[in-house]
Amino acid sequence: MPGPVEQVLAVDALIEGMQASHIARLFLVGDFEVLDDPEIEDRLQRHAAEEIREALQSSDLQWTMVNAPRGVPGLTIEHFSQVSTSLEPGLAEPLERLQRVAVGIADELQLNLHVGEHVSFVAVSAS
């Protein structure tokens, strides 16, 4: 994973390229939890996330920052095609987290309820 400085530079380049190409909608999925949790003491990562948010806010893009779910080493895109009973031990729950994010982004593409916002997709219990 790129460090905080590289993350800021990459997002700056992405914003510039998208604006030059007239692509308006951006979902930026990353380690933005530091913006939500004052207990996280990673000052460099917090500063990078704040810089990224400021760059998005000053752009013309319709953006949504999405907190990336915590992954598990070895979890790949191929796991999305497996049923939960055939997954290796410990992969079902992380895969469900990734699926929630994917569904949330797909919903947001249709509804556009969180343009210009920083969001986390969380599970809700079925009642």
N, C-alpha and C positions, 0 to 999 in steps of 0.2 A: 504494500500500500504506500502511495506517495506520502511524503511528509507534509506538514501544514503549509510550508512555503510553496511547495510544488502544487498543492491543492489550489491555493489562491491563484497562482499563475495559470494553471490549467483552466479554471473557471473563467478568468479574465479572457483567455484566448477563445474559449467556447462562446462566451457572450458576444465577443467581437465578431466571430465567425457567423454566428446565428443572425446577428443584426445585419451583417453584410449580405447574407443570403436571403434575407427577409423571411426567416423562420421565426414565428412569434411565440410558440408554446414550448416551455422547458420544464421538465420534472428533473430536479437535481436530487439524486439519492446519495446520501453520504452520512458521515459521522457528525451529525449536528446536535446530538443529545446534550452536548456541553452548553448549548443555548438555553436548555430547559432546566438543567440541574445545577444549582449553585454549589452542590457538594463535590462536583467533579473539579479537581484542582489542576487540570492540565491547561495552564495559562496560554501556552503557545497554540494549542488546538482551539481554545475558546476565541483567541484573537483571530485566528484564521477563519473560523466560522462567522465571526462578526464581519470581517472584511468581505467574505463571500456574500453575506446577506446585504451589505451596503452596496456592493457591485450590482447585485440583482435589482435592488431598489432603485438605483440610478439608471438602469437600463430601460429599454422600451419593451422588453420581453414580458410575456404573461407567464410568470414563473410560480412554481411551488417547490419549496424545499421539503424533502421527505427524509425523516430519520431512517437510516438503514437498520434493518433488524440484525441482531448479532448472529453471525454465521457460525458454522462448524467446519473445521478443516475436513476436506474431502467431499463436501456437499457441492454437487455440480448441477448444471441444467438438466442432465440426464435423469436425475432423481425425480423431476417433475412428472415423468412418464410412469413411475412406479406406484403401485398401490401401497398403502401404509403397512400392510402385513408383510410385504416383501422387502422393506427397507432394513438396512443394517441397524443394529441397536443404537438408540440415541439420535437418529436422524428424523424421526417422524415429527417431533415438536418443532425443531428449527425449520423444517420444510413447511409446516403449517404457518409459521411466522412469515416466511417468504411469500407464501401464497396470499396471505392477508394483504401484504404490501402490493403485490401484483393486482389483486382485485381492487384495492383502494385506488391505485393509479388509474386503472381502467374506468372505474366509476367517475373519478375526477375528470377524465377526458371528456366524458359525456355531460357531467353536471357543472363543472367549473365553479364549485363552491369555495375553493380555497386558493384562488389566484392571488399571488402576492403574500402568501402565508407560509409558515413553517409548521409542518404537521407530522404526527405519528399515527400509524394505523394500529389499532389495538383490537384484541378479540373482545367480542361481546357474547355473553352467554345466551343461549336460546332459552326462552321461557315459555 
